[in-house]
Amino acid sequence: MLNFNPYNLLAGFIFGTIGLGAFSYGKRLDRWQPRAIGVALMAYPYVISDGWLLWSAGVGLLVLLWFYHHE
């Protein structure tokens, strides 16, 4: 299930790091939306192995984080 393609590894690293930051940001401000999106950003690269779907889901979660970062 895991794909060790360099682009998938890069996507997992990038989105996982941003997810960790979103989780800590949500925890610091006591907001559940950034925390949930952060967990999703850290976990989804383990489930999705197709390259274009991996990157599009990550960008979609980042757009979702942009809309919920200030509520």
N, C-alpha and C positions, 0 to 999 in steps of 0.2 A: 504494500500500500504506500509506503514512503518512497518518494522519488528523489534521488540524489543528484538531480540535474542542478548545475550551478545557479541557474536563474531561480529555481524553486528554493534552494538554500538561501539565496539572497533575499527573496521575498519573505521567507520565514524569519530571517534575522531582522529585517527592516520592520515588518509589521509586528513582530514580537516585542521589539524594543519600544516602538510607539505604544503598543498595548500596555506594557509595563508602566510607561509614563502616564498613560490615561488612567490606569487603575490607581496609581498613587495620587494623581490629581483628584480623582473622584473620592478617594478615601480621605484626603486632606480636607476637602470641602464638604464632606458628608453628603455626596450626591450619588445616587445609585445608577444613573444613566451612564456617566463616564466609566464607572467601575465595571458595569456589565459589558460595555463595548470593549473595554480594555481586556477583559477575560476572553471575549470572543476573538479579539485580534491575536491574543497569545495562543489560543487553542485551535483555531480553524486550519492553520497550515498542516496540522497532523491528520486532518480528515480529508482535505482536498489535495489531490495529486496532479490534476491537470493544470498545465501552466497558465493558460489564459484565464481559466476560472479562478485560479489562485490569486492572480493579480487583480482581476476585476472584483472579486469579493473583498479583497483588502482595500481597494480604492473606495468601494461602496461603504465599507465600515468606517473609513476615514471621513467620508462625506457625512455619514450619520453622526460621527463624533463631533464634527464641526457644528452641526445644528444643535447638539445637546451639551456643548461644553460650557455654556454660560447660563443655563436655566437655574 
